[in-house]
Amino acid sequence: MSTCQIIDYDRISEWEPWIDGVIYPIAGDNVAKSIAASEPEYIEDAADALYEILDKHQVIELLRDKLSDFQVRVYHGTRLSDRELSDIQANGLRPLRLVDRKNTLTEIFNGHPEWDSVCMNLDKALHELGPKSQAGKREDGYIHVCFSRQGLLKGCNHYLTHGAEVDGHVASKLFNNTDLALELLQNNRKPYLISFLADFDSAFTAANPYGVGSGDTPYFLKQLIQSWAFRKYRKEFSPESLKDCTAARFLGPKPASELEEYELVAELSGKR
């Protein structure tokens, strides 16, 4: 595993001192006291208190520069059969491609009592869910992740309870008894969190795939700044409590050698 400095968003006790080392030299040691004195109700308020001391865009550009050599840990949530897990462990994590879902969904939905009467509609469902100009593709080329492990577990865990979101859309198009189809999506696979590291600039770009609007704070940097600032007011605060669902999309594939961990999420393994 890499020995470089790694920002894992939920582990603020690890990265808070690194942000201190960036902010304090230009804002002064009293910046923390100033933020605390504002008694922020929300993490956004804490960031606003910081921006009364330093220009927001100065903070953004400074952090982008100073953190450029850092790496960021991200988390991909999914449900996998044993065969799919073995394939990822051997060949890496590939982007979801709708046209590649047919065999997997056939295996899963084969246990539905309506399957024989609707199976001929699977190709049509896959076609309709793809962009009309290039049917059969849906966010092709991307691996979707969250920065917060706790957010993925508790805030947007449908990826872990049912797998790829598009699988549920396919089920809705095919079956009258959608609840049973969703149960099949659960029971035929197990929930896994797969983590990997990305360099800071790549994580920044992945979190802001459409760019950053004028006056806006870029995603992920926004989470870091707000959480760092609020912790100056409430030392026991941890981003884990936010269950933050800020997401990013990375171009794939991701080689198996670059994947850190395959964590089976036992508490989400069973039925709803």
BALOBA-1460 file (C-alpha; in Angstrom, 3 decimals):
// residues 272
<rec num="1" residu="m" x="0.000" y="0.000" z="0.000"/>
<rec num="2" residu="s" x="1.169" y="3.510" z="-0.692"/>
<rec num="3" residu="t" x="2.913" y="5.351" z="2.159"/>
<rec num="4" residu="c" x="1.953" y="8.784" z="0.828"/>
<rec num="5" residu="q" x="-0.395" y="11.133" z="2.668"/>
<rec num="6" residu="i" x="-3.941" y="9.909" z="2.090"/>
<rec num="7" residu="i" x="-7.084" y="11.936" z="2.649"/>
<rec num="8" residu="d" x="-9.898" y="9.655" z="3.783"/>
<rec num="9" residu="y" x="-12.789" y="12.092" z="4.258"/>
<rec num="10" residu="d" x="-14.368" y="10.363" z="7.257"/>
<rec num="11" residu="r" x="-11.021" y="10.233" z="9.103"/>
<rec num="12" residu="i" x="-10.764" y="13.925" z="9.839"/>
<rec num="13" residu="s" x="-8.322" y="13.436" z="12.715"/>
<rec num="14" residu="e" x="-5.766" y="12.357" z="10.097"/>
<rec num="15" residu="w" x="-6.177" y="15.175" z="7.587"/>
<rec num="16" residu="e" x="-7.200" y="18.079" z="9.828"/>
<rec num="17" residu="p" x="-3.544" y="18.856" z="10.719"/>
<rec num="18" residu="w" x="-2.640" y="18.981" z="7.025"/>
<rec num="19" residu="i" x="-5.288" y="21.651" z="6.415"/>
<rec num="20" residu="d" x="-4.064" y="23.452" z="9.542"/>
<rec num="21" residu="g" x="-0.635" y="23.581" z="7.930"/>
<rec num="22" residu="v" x="-2.086" y="25.265" z="4.860"/>
<rec num="23" residu="i" x="-4.510" y="27.727" z="6.494"/>
<rec num="24" residu="y" x="-2.734" y="28.837" z="9.663"/>
<rec num="25" residu="p" x="0.370" y="30.347" z="7.995"/>
<rec num="26" residu="i" x="-1.752" y="32.797" z="6.009"/>
<rec num="27" residu="a" x="-4.718" y="33.329" z="8.355"/>
<rec num="28" residu="g" x="-2.908" y="33.325" z="11.677"/>
<rec num="29" residu="d" x="-3.186" y="31.011" z="14.660"/>
<rec num="30" residu="n" x="-6.318" y="32.768" z="15.887"/>
<rec num="31" residu="v" x="-8.392" y="31.647" z="12.900"/>
<rec num="32" residu="a" x="-9.706" y="28.651" z="14.854"/>
<rec num="33" residu="k" x="-10.769" y="30.881" z="17.751"/>
<rec num="34" residu="s" x="-12.499" y="33.256" z="15.339"/>
<rec num="35" residu="i" x="-14.479" y="30.421" z="13.741"/>
<rec num="36" residu="a" x="-15.424" y="29.012" z="17.153"/>
<rec num="37" residu="a" x="-16.488" y="32.454" z="18.384"/>
<rec num="38" residu="s" x="-19.005" y="32.660" z="15.533"/>
<rec num="39" residu="e" x="-20.798" y="29.629" z="17.040"/>
<rec num="40" residu="p" x="-21.771" y="28.141" z="13.674"/>
<rec num="41" residu="e" x="-25.004" y="26.152" z="13.648"/>
<rec num="42" residu="y" x="-24.102" y="24.232" z="10.498"/>
<rec num="43" residu="i" x="-20.878" y="23.291" z="8.754"/>
<rec num="44" residu="e" x="-21.721" y="25.811" z="6.030"/>
<rec num="45" residu="d" x="-21.766" y="28.566" z="8.647"/>
<rec num="46" residu="a" x="-18.301" y="27.549" z="9.841"/>
<rec num="47" residu="a" x="-16.945" y="27.881" z="6.320"/>
<rec num="48" residu="d" x="-18.587" y="31.299" z="6.003"/>
<rec num="49" residu="a" x="-16.782" y="32.367" z="9.179"/>
<rec num="50" residu="l" x="-13.501" y="31.312" z="7.589"/>
<rec num="51" residu="y" x="-14.331" y="33.308" z="4.457"/>
<rec num="52" residu="e" x="-14.737" y="36.425" z="6.564"/>
<rec num="53" residu="i" x="-11.042" y="36.065" z="7.360"/>
<rec num="54" residu="l" x="-9.742" y="34.786" z="4.028"/>
<rec num="55" residu="d" x="-11.085" y="35.233" z="0.513"/>
<rec num="56" residu="k" x="-12.940" y="32.081" z="-0.519"/>
<rec num="57" residu="h" x="-11.210" y="31.789" z="-3.865"/>
<rec num="58" residu="q" x="-7.849" y="32.254" z="-2.205"/>
<rec num="59" residu="v" x="-8.639" y="29.332" z="0.095"/>
<rec num="60" residu="i" x="-9.752" y="27.157" z="-2.829"/>
<rec num="61" residu="e" x="-6.699" y="27.863" z="-4.960"/>
<rec num="62" residu="l" x="-4.332" y="27.500" z="-2.027"/>
<rec num="63" residu="l" x="-5.714" y="24.111" z="-1.034"/>
<rec num="64" residu="r" x="-5.717" y="22.861" z="-4.627"/>
<rec num="65" residu="d" x="-2.061" y="23.764" z="-4.871"/>
<rec num="66" residu="k" x="-0.913" y="22.491" z="-1.479"/>
<rec num="67" residu="l" x="-2.863" y="19.220" z="-1.626"/>
<rec num="68" residu="s" x="-1.879" y="18.336" z="-5.189"/>
<rec num="69" residu="d" x="0.662" y="15.753" z="-4.012"/>
<rec num="70" residu="f" x="-1.834" y="14.021" z="-1.730"/>
<rec num="71" residu="q" x="-3.988" y="11.028" z="-2.552"/>
<rec num="72" residu="v" x="-7.673" y="10.559" z="-1.839"/>
<rec num="73" residu="r" x="-9.389" y="7.335" z="-0.831"/>
<rec num="74" residu="v" x="-12.742" y="6.725" z="-2.527"/>
<rec num="75" residu="y" x="-15.380" y="4.027" z="-2.115"/>
<rec num="76" residu="h" x="-17.364" y="2.163" z="-4.757"/>
<rec num="77" residu="g" x="-20.499" y="0.357" z="-3.570"/>
<rec num="78" residu="t" x="-21.998" y="-2.576" z="-5.433"/>
<rec num="79" residu="r" x="-23.601" y="-5.999" z="-5.155"/>
<rec num="80" residu="l" x="-21.708" y="-8.873" z="-6.715"/>
<rec num="81" residu="s" x="-22.121" y="-12.569" z="-7.294"/>
<rec num="82" residu="d" x="-19.154" y="-14.765" z="-6.407"/>
<rec num="83" residu="r" x="-18.356" y="-14.953" z="-10.116"/>
<rec num="84" residu="e" x="-18.411" y="-11.170" z="-10.509"/>
<rec num="85" residu="l" x="-16.243" y="-10.687" z="-7.432"/>
<rec num="86" residu="s" x="-13.659" y="-13.152" z="-8.740"/>
<rec num="87" residu="d" x="-13.647" y="-11.375" z="-12.079"/>
<rec num="88" residu="i" x="-12.979" y="-7.978" z="-10.465"/>
<rec num="89" residu="q" x="-10.255" y="-9.421" z="-8.253"/>
<rec num="90" residu="a" x="-8.584" y="-10.850" z="-11.345"/>
<rec num="91" residu="n" x="-9.277" y="-8.188" z="-13.956"/>
<rec num="92" residu="g" x="-10.035" y="-4.995" z="-12.066"/>
<rec num="93" residu="l" x="-13.026" y="-2.703" z="-11.733"/>
<rec num="94" residu="r" x="-14.596" y="-1.794" z="-15.046"/>
<rec num="95" residu="p" x="-17.145" y="0.912" z="-15.805"/>
<rec num="96" residu="l" x="-20.786" y="-0.071" z="-15.840"/>
<rec num="97" residu="r" x="-21.915" y="-0.625" z="-19.401"/>
<rec num="98" residu="l" x="-25.607" y="-1.288" z="-19.895"/>
<rec num="99" residu="v" x="-25.020" y="-3.649" z="-22.807"/>
<rec num="100" residu="d" x="-22.921" y="-5.856" z="-20.515"/>
<rec num="101" residu="r" x="-25.735" y="-6.293" z="-17.998"/>
<rec num="102" residu="k" x="-27.782" y="-8.706" z="-20.082"/>
<rec num="103" residu="n" x="-26.195" y="-11.983" z="-18.974"/>
<rec num="104" residu="t" x="-26.065" y="-10.957" z="-15.311"/>
<rec num="105" residu="l" x="-29.676" y="-9.788" z="-15.261"/>
<rec num="106" residu="t" x="-30.825" y="-12.918" z="-17.083"/>
<rec num="107" residu="e" x="-29.181" y="-15.076" z="-14.419"/>
<rec num="108" residu="i" x="-30.820" y="-13.084" z="-11.636"/>
<rec num="109" residu="f" x="-34.311" y="-12.584" z="-13.063"/>
<rec num="110" residu="n" x="-34.575" y="-16.188" z="-14.225"/>
<rec num="111" residu="g" x="-35.983" y="-16.957" z="-10.766"/>
<rec num="112" residu="h" x="-38.930" y="-14.578" z="-11.189"/>
<rec num="113" residu="p" x="-42.272" y="-16.293" z="-12.000"/>
<rec num="114" residu="e" x="-42.962" y="-13.675" z="-14.690"/>
<rec num="115" residu="w" x="-39.585" y="-14.160" z="-16.387"/>
<rec num="116" residu="d" x="-40.672" y="-16.533" z="-19.162"/>
<rec num="117" residu="s" x="-43.341" y="-14.081" z="-20.274"/>
<rec num="118" residu="v" x="-41.133" y="-10.967" z="-20.191"/>
<rec num="119" residu="c" x="-37.632" y="-12.199" z="-21.058"/>
<rec num="120" residu="m" x="-38.078" y="-11.220" z="-24.698"/>
<rec num="121" residu="n" x="-38.439" y="-7.595" z="-23.534"/>
<rec num="122" residu="l" x="-35.011" y="-7.408" z="-21.878"/>
<rec num="123" residu="d" x="-33.214" y="-6.152" z="-24.987"/>
<rec num="124" residu="k" x="-35.863" y="-3.483" z="-25.447"/>
<rec num="125" residu="a" x="-35.530" y="-2.366" z="-21.814"/>
<rec num="126" residu="l" x="-31.759" y="-2.097" z="-22.142"/>
<rec num="127" residu="h" x="-32.196" y="-0.151" z="-25.376"/>
<rec num="128" residu="e" x="-34.710" y="2.281" z="-23.884"/>
<rec num="129" residu="l" x="-32.517" y="3.022" z="-20.875"/>
<rec num="130" residu="g" x="-29.593" y="4.049" z="-23.061"/>
<rec num="131" residu="p" x="-29.220" y="7.451" z="-24.732"/>
<rec num="132" residu="k" x="-31.292" y="7.498" z="-27.885"/>
<rec num="133" residu="s" x="-28.292" y="8.512" z="-29.979"/>
<rec num="134" residu="q" x="-26.276" y="5.525" z="-28.804"/>
<rec num="135" residu="a" x="-28.686" y="2.949" z="-27.435"/>
<rec num="136" residu="g" x="-27.349" y="0.473" z="-24.933"/>
<rec num="137" residu="k" x="-25.032" y="2.911" z="-23.167"/>
<rec num="138" residu="r" x="-25.633" y="4.575" z="-19.809"/>
<rec num="139" residu="e" x="-22.795" y="6.542" z="-18.241"/>
<rec num="140" residu="d" x="-20.420" y="4.286" z="-20.146"/>
<rec num="141" residu="g" x="-16.778" y="4.754" z="-19.329"/>
<rec num="142" residu="y" x="-17.232" y="5.740" z="-15.673"/>
<rec num="143" residu="i" x="-16.793" y="4.186" z="-12.242"/>
<rec num="144" residu="h" x="-18.978" y="5.906" z="-9.649"/>
<rec num="145" residu="v" x="-17.714" y="6.398" z="-6.098"/>
<rec num="146" residu="c" x="-18.356" y="8.292" z="-2.861"/>
<rec num="147" residu="f" x="-15.776" y="10.077" z="-0.723"/>
<rec num="148" residu="s" x="-17.459" y="9.121" z="2.549"/>
<rec num="149" residu="r" x="-17.481" y="5.471" z="3.514"/>
<rec num="150" residu="q" x="-20.205" y="6.163" z="6.061"/>
<rec num="151" residu="g" x="-22.186" y="8.096" z="3.481"/>
<rec num="152" residu="l" x="-22.151" y="5.118" z="1.154"/>
<rec num="153" residu="l" x="-23.133" y="2.777" z="3.989"/>
<rec num="154" residu="k" x="-25.891" y="4.917" z="5.485"/>
<rec num="155" residu="g" x="-26.691" y="7.868" z="3.228"/>
<rec num="156" residu="c" x="-27.038" y="6.374" z="-0.259"/>
<rec num="157" residu="n" x="-26.799" y="2.653" z="0.327"/>
<rec num="158" residu="h" x="-29.129" y="1.599" z="-2.482"/>
<rec num="159" residu="y" x="-25.987" y="0.606" z="-4.412"/>
<rec num="160" residu="l" x="-25.276" y="-1.863" z="-1.625"/>
<rec num="161" residu="t" x="-28.854" y="-3.029" z="-1.040"/>
<rec num="162" residu="h" x="-29.772" y="-3.522" z="-4.702"/>
<rec num="163" residu="g" x="-26.635" y="-3.017" z="-6.802"/>
<rec num="164" residu="a" x="-26.350" y="-0.775" z="-9.836"/>
<rec num="165" residu="e" x="-29.217" y="1.717" z="-9.948"/>
<rec num="166" residu="v" x="-29.953" y="0.840" z="-13.538"/>
<rec num="167" residu="d" x="-30.720" y="-2.767" z="-12.547"/>
<rec num="168" residu="g" x="-33.719" y="-1.510" z="-10.601"/>
<rec num="169" residu="h" x="-34.853" y="0.548" z="-13.605"/>
<rec num="170" residu="v" x="-34.688" y="-2.587" z="-15.758"/>
<rec num="171" residu="a" x="-36.720" y="-4.499" z="-13.174"/>
<rec num="172" residu="s" x="-39.394" y="-1.773" z="-13.188"/>
<rec num="173" residu="k" x="-39.680" y="-1.953" z="-16.961"/>
<rec num="174" residu="l" x="-39.964" y="-5.741" z="-17.061"/>
<rec num="175" residu="f" x="-42.066" y="-6.872" z="-14.130"/>
<rec num="176" residu="n" x="-45.439" y="-6.171" z="-12.585"/>
<rec num="177" residu="n" x="-44.134" y="-7.602" z="-9.304"/>
<rec num="178" residu="t" x="-41.180" y="-5.245" z="-8.953"/>
<rec num="179" residu="d" x="-40.735" y="-6.003" z="-5.247"/>
<rec num="180" residu="l" x="-39.899" y="-9.615" z="-6.010"/>
<rec num="181" residu="a" x="-37.478" y="-8.522" z="-8.742"/>
<rec num="182" residu="l" x="-35.698" y="-6.256" z="-6.247"/>
<rec num="183" residu="e" x="-35.485" y="-9.156" z="-3.789"/>
<rec num="184" residu="l" x="-33.825" y="-11.221" z="-6.490"/>
<rec num="185" residu="l" x="-31.336" y="-8.426" z="-7.114"/>
<rec num="186" residu="q" x="-30.493" y="-8.626" z="-3.419"/>
<rec num="187" residu="n" x="-30.508" y="-12.333" z="-2.789"/>
<rec num="188" residu="n" x="-28.378" y="-13.381" z="-5.755"/>
<rec num="189" residu="r" x="-25.483" y="-11.065" z="-4.862"/>
<rec num="190" residu="k" x="-23.584" y="-9.767" z="-1.842"/>
<rec num="191" residu="p" x="-22.822" y="-6.127" z="-0.954"/>
<rec num="192" residu="y" x="-19.212" y="-4.979" z="-1.260"/>
<rec num="193" residu="l" x="-17.356" y="-1.737" z="-0.672"/>
<rec num="194" residu="i" x="-14.347" y="-1.500" z="-2.954"/>
<rec num="195" residu="s" x="-11.844" y="1.234" z="-2.178"/>
<rec num="196" residu="f" x="-9.015" y="2.687" z="-4.203"/>
<rec num="197" residu="l" x="-6.747" y="5.719" z="-4.179"/>
<rec num="198" residu="a" x="-6.726" y="8.616" z="-6.620"/>
<rec num="199" residu="d" x="-4.363" y="11.550" z="-6.834"/>
<rec num="200" residu="f" x="-5.918" y="14.770" z="-5.561"/>
<rec num="201" residu="d" x="-6.245" y="16.449" z="-8.956"/>
<rec num="202" residu="s" x="-8.011" y="13.405" z="-10.396"/>
<rec num="203" residu="a" x="-10.378" y="13.299" z="-7.426"/>
<rec num="204" residu="f" x="-11.077" y="17.024" z="-7.837"/>
<rec num="205" residu="t" x="-11.926" y="16.583" z="-11.525"/>
<rec num="206" residu="a" x="-14.008" y="13.463" z="-10.872"/>
<rec num="207" residu="a" x="-16.085" y="15.324" z="-8.269"/>
<rec num="208" residu="n" x="-16.751" y="18.204" z="-10.673"/>
<rec num="209" residu="p" x="-17.284" y="16.532" z="-14.063"/>
<rec num="210" residu="y" x="-19.249" y="19.493" z="-15.438"/>
<rec num="211" residu="g" x="-16.845" y="22.114" z="-14.134"/>
<rec num="212" residu="v" x="-17.355" y="24.639" z="-11.341"/>
<rec num="213" residu="g" x="-19.755" y="27.552" z="-11.588"/>
<rec num="214" residu="s" x="-18.614" y="31.084" z="-10.955"/>
<rec num="215" residu="g" x="-18.618" y="31.755" z="-7.232"/>
<rec num="216" residu="d" x="-19.167" y="28.096" z="-6.342"/>
<rec num="217" residu="t" x="-16.906" y="26.007" z="-4.157"/>
<rec num="218" residu="p" x="-15.821" y="22.819" z="-5.970"/>
<rec num="219" residu="y" x="-17.217" y="19.598" z="-4.594"/>
<rec num="220" residu="f" x="-14.957" y="17.596" z="-2.313"/>
<rec num="221" residu="l" x="-12.946" y="20.723" z="-1.518"/>
<rec num="222" residu="k" x="-16.235" y="22.114" z="-0.240"/>
<rec num="223" residu="q" x="-16.669" y="19.105" z="2.034"/>
<rec num="224" residu="l" x="-13.095" y="19.355" z="3.296"/>
<rec num="225" residu="i" x="-13.276" y="23.089" z="4.030"/>
<rec num="226" residu="q" x="-16.661" y="22.965" z="5.740"/>
<rec num="227" residu="s" x="-15.795" y="19.951" z="7.902"/>
<rec num="228" residu="w" x="-12.384" y="21.344" z="8.825"/>
<rec num="229" residu="a" x="-13.894" y="24.695" z="9.817"/>
<rec num="230" residu="f" x="-16.749" y="23.195" z="11.846"/>
<rec num="231" residu="r" x="-14.301" y="21.031" z="13.793"/>
<rec num="232" residu="k" x="-12.669" y="24.228" z="15.044"/>
<rec num="233" residu="y" x="-15.942" y="24.957" z="16.815"/>
<rec num="234" residu="r" x="-16.863" y="21.410" z="17.828"/>
<rec num="235" residu="k" x="-13.765" y="19.301" z="18.370"/>
<rec num="236" residu="e" x="-15.709" y="16.043" z="18.650"/>
<rec num="237" residu="f" x="-17.268" y="16.546" z="15.215"/>
<rec num="238" residu="s" x="-16.568" y="13.916" z="12.567"/>
<rec num="239" residu="p" x="-17.733" y="13.893" z="8.925"/>
<rec num="240" residu="e" x="-18.977" y="10.349" z="9.554"/>
<rec num="241" residu="s" x="-22.009" y="11.854" z="11.273"/>
<rec num="242" residu="l" x="-23.030" y="13.666" z="8.074"/>
<rec num="243" residu="k" x="-23.430" y="10.472" z="6.021"/>
<rec num="244" residu="d" x="-22.349" y="12.645" z="3.100"/>
<rec num="245" residu="c" x="-23.221" y="11.344" z="-0.370"/>
<rec num="246" residu="t" x="-20.933" y="13.604" z="-2.395"/>
<rec num="247" residu="a" x="-19.997" y="11.462" z="-5.372"/>
<rec num="248" residu="a" x="-17.483" y="11.397" z="-8.182"/>
<rec num="249" residu="r" x="-17.076" y="9.555" z="-11.438"/>
<rec num="250" residu="f" x="-13.753" y="8.230" z="-12.653"/>
<rec num="251" residu="l" x="-12.840" y="7.074" z="-16.094"/>
<rec num="252" residu="g" x="-12.259" y="3.341" z="-16.059"/>
<rec num="253" residu="p" x="-11.098" y="0.719" z="-15.918"/>
<rec num="254" residu="k" x="-9.271" y="0.443" z="-12.603"/>
<rec num="255" residu="p" x="-6.671" y="-2.377" z="-12.593"/>
<rec num="256" residu="a" x="-6.959" y="-5.005" z="-9.867"/>
<rec num="257" residu="s" x="-3.501" y="-4.048" z="-8.625"/>
<rec num="258" residu="e" x="-4.802" y="-0.552" z="-7.750"/>
<rec num="259" residu="l" x="-7.811" y="-1.727" z="-5.752"/>
<rec num="260" residu="e" x="-7.231" y="-1.574" z="-1.997"/>
<rec num="261" residu="e" x="-9.941" y="-3.592" z="-0.309"/>
<rec num="262" residu="y" x="-13.045" y="-5.653" z="-0.994"/>
<rec num="263" residu="e" x="-15.173" y="-5.246" z="2.122"/>
<rec num="264" residu="l" x="-18.208" y="-7.482" z="2.490"/>
<rec num="265" residu="v" x="-20.903" y="-5.416" z="4.219"/>
<rec num="266" residu="a" x="-22.478" y="-8.073" z="6.402"/>
<rec num="267" residu="e" x="-25.298" y="-5.929" z="7.794"/>
<rec num="268" residu="l" x="-26.645" y="-5.287" z="4.295"/>
<rec num="269" residu="s" x="-26.371" y="-8.868" z="3.057"/>
<rec num="270" residu="g" x="-29.903" y="-10.004" z="3.853"/>
<rec num="271" residu="k" x="-33.374" y="-9.173" z="2.607"/>
<rec num="272" residu="r" x="-35.024" y="-5.808" z="3.143"/>
